[in-house]
Amino acid sequence: MDYILNIMGPLLEGTAVTLQVFGATLVLAVPLGLALALIRLSRFRAASTAVAGYIWLMRGTPLMLQMLFIYFALPFVPVVGIRLPDFPAAIVAFVLNYAAYFAEIFRAGIQSVGRGQYEAAQVLGMSRAQTMRRIILPQMVKRILPPMSNETITLVKDTSLIYVLAMNDLLRAARGIVQRDFTTMPFVVAAAFYLVMTLLLTWGFMRLEKKYAVYDD
Amino acid sequence: MPSMTTEPMIRAAHLHKRFGDHEVLKGVSLEIGKGEVIAMIGPSGSGKSTFLRCLNQLERVDRGEVIIEGETLVSTDASGHCRYAPDKEARRICAKMGMVFQHFNLFPHLSVLGNLIEAPMTVKGLSRDAIVPVAEELLRKVGLFAKCDAYPSQLSGGQKQRVAIARALAMAPDIMLFDEPTSALDPELTGEVLRTMRQLADEHMTMLVVTHEMAFARDVSTRTVFMDGGDIVEAGVPADLFSNPQQPRTRAFLNHML
């Protein structure tokens, strides 16, 4: 027990890093993903195709590779080449990657709302933008809660990838102690930390689903 | 037939519409005067619903002309080129017509009251305080004031359709279009919807009703239009059309339906 309290400090510091990456990614990737989904579904063929290509690229290559690229290779790319410190580099990679997944979830949610809803809004005089904002997107939210719950839980665990930029997230902090003290106990504690975080997420999404259960489609 | 000397509420001329190889409308023309209640009958696939949907741009015509209360929604020039009013203009023109769908199309995420006040608030910019009393009055009229806070999924089919009628009326349209409003209902629920529609007709609302309810057409409409094969075959006051149809196709259809 004393030992666990002893290693608590560095593990909590690691958890703080994990939560920062998680929070920043969620806050930035959700709006970006929604924008991508709307462009993907828009009438502008070229923009829609470009987004489809972007999503293919982001889902088709490992997040770790994307992170390494942004940190190590981006500075040498002509024109856009900028050198980012480790935390911003990680966030940029996570946001670009997760926005692609969120975009696909949003797209599926939007497309699952029937034609009749668009027609009803149209005959009431609503514009496309009003229809989207007032009729379609609110209904999308209810439908995407289960896949969003999945994806955010995955995000919590994916944050451990930032160790490749030598950032001290929860898992890397635990591994450091394991190697120093020759005991696997820190892994067990780290696992418990992850479980608590995902439990809170699961609970939060359950509350949301309950809130949206007041109506049926 | 009511006088047609004044500007008709709806003037549709030579509407053509084709889905792929199938020509659904073969030059349909119809004028509807103020206060008329037109029942449009005919076999499935005869183009009734498509005609109705062309009036408010749910479908775009290939050729023809639609004028609503003197304002042109779509016109076709001599070379056969079809021109629609610009988006915003078209929305304003179409908003003169309320529409009721076969499958209700209520907004499931909004309460009954929310369904009624949504468009008046977002489209007309009315305040909540201004529109709620109007909406409540409309719900009283269709007998569903008690269901104000219910969600659509908690209502029966007949109740849903009456809410849909009230929702359309909340935009204060001059014309009401009904696209087979009772076809998705259990037989015992059609009565309440038809009563609401009859009540509207009694108040001299201009109505165009695509329907399979022959009794409604016969008893409520001021003019019944029989469509078949993408065109109007015969039209007249229901007393004549039902008792003495002139065209063999009308006769065959009525024999089959009655």
Interface residues (C-beta under 8 A of the other chain):
Chain A: G116 Q117 E119 A120 A121 Q122 V123 L124 G125 M126 S127 Q130 R134 I135 P138 Q139 K142 V214 Y215 D216 D217
Chain B: N56 Q57 L58 D87 K88 R91 R92 C94 A95 M97 G98 M99 F101 H103 N105 L106 F107 P108 H109 E118 A119 T122 V123 K124 Y151 P152 S153 R167 A168 M171
